[in-house]
Amino acid sequence: MFFSGNKSKLGIDIGTSSIKVVQLKKGADQYALETYGIVKVAYQRPSDMQFDVITETASILRKLMTEAGVTTRKVVASLPNNIVFVSVIDMPPMSDKELKSAIEWEAQRYVPLPLEEVTLSWSVLEKSAATGGQLQVLLTAVPTTVIDNYLKMFKLADLQPLALEIEALALIRSLVGSRQDGLILIDIGARTTSLNLIDKGYLRVSRNLPVGGETITDAIGNSLHVSPSRAEQFKRDLGLVTDMQQIPQTIRPVIDSIKNEVQQLIKIFGSGGGAIQEIIFSGAGTYVPGLLKFFEDIGPKCSIGDPLKFVSYSPKLKANLDGVSLSLSVALGLAMRD
């Protein structure tokens, strides 16, 4: 059904309300966007509860890839932040063989599930000369049942999975690149928001909040007694800058919860001598007028991310991409993975 290009790769981001796919081809010095697609999903469980979400997702994915003209079976997919346990831990200097055993032992302190129920992975971020070669290790743990479900879904969709990756690492790839300064990436999705502290190009801290763009839309709809589509239009047109005070007052509790977490991250990072130079926003929930201005008083520069800055694409696609590129940040970063 699909044929594979030698250097083409598909990034798949399965979110709570949409599925995004991006196919990139790696060139000598840049990635080329070959195709992309987005589809909204709203799973309706029938009354008999025989609904099979894996089969349904695979079916939606196959249809999306066909409509987008995907031509590769090689896939890198994201794991939802809310089911991945991520920690940066300090370890004493040791060999790779010793490190494996030590991390498995240390993981028991950080992972809130029995280790036999999760799949562990880790990577050494850096060795600090100031602390005698102390290692900083990024530890991730994913319930094994989640990985099994993803593999089943890809098999049903006739895809060849190359890797499963946490969303934060994909965002670093698409939004940060080789930057070495301290940054916070805020990815506002439909129902969740991830806050990721990046330093020297590495993920240091990742936090997730159960609020997103749909949380804001729902709040506006309930406050003004309007339909979800009308509430979404109010959010995108008026946001935090309208004279109609009821809307900003409705939005603020959601944005405040994100802002408070950001301030905590800056404080924690600063206590260790670090400094955040920029706060970068991405995700579909970022389309709220006045959002950057609301965060300006925190201190660091605030900006909207550009996930296409490392990607070339046809000028014919620009008009369509302008409205969806922030939603593709994770999928783009996944397709960039070597």
Secondary structure, 3 states (H helix, E strand, C coil): CCCCCCCEEEEEEECCCEEEEEEEEECCCCEEEEEEEEEECCCCCCCCCCCCHHHHHHHHHHHHHHHHCCCCCEEEEEECHHHCEEEEEEECCCCHHHHHHHHHHHHHHHCCCCHHHEEEEEEEEEEEHHHCCEEEEEEEEEEHHHHHHHHHHHHHCCCEEEEEEEHHHHHHHHHHCCCCCEEEEEEECCCCEEEEEEECCEEEEEEEECCCHHHHHHHHHHHHCCCHHHHHHHHHHCCCCCCCCHHHHHHHHHHHHHHHHHHHHHHHHHHCCCCEEEEEEECHHHCCCCHHHHHHHHCCEEEECCCCCCEECCHHHHHHHHCCHHHHHHHHHHHCCC
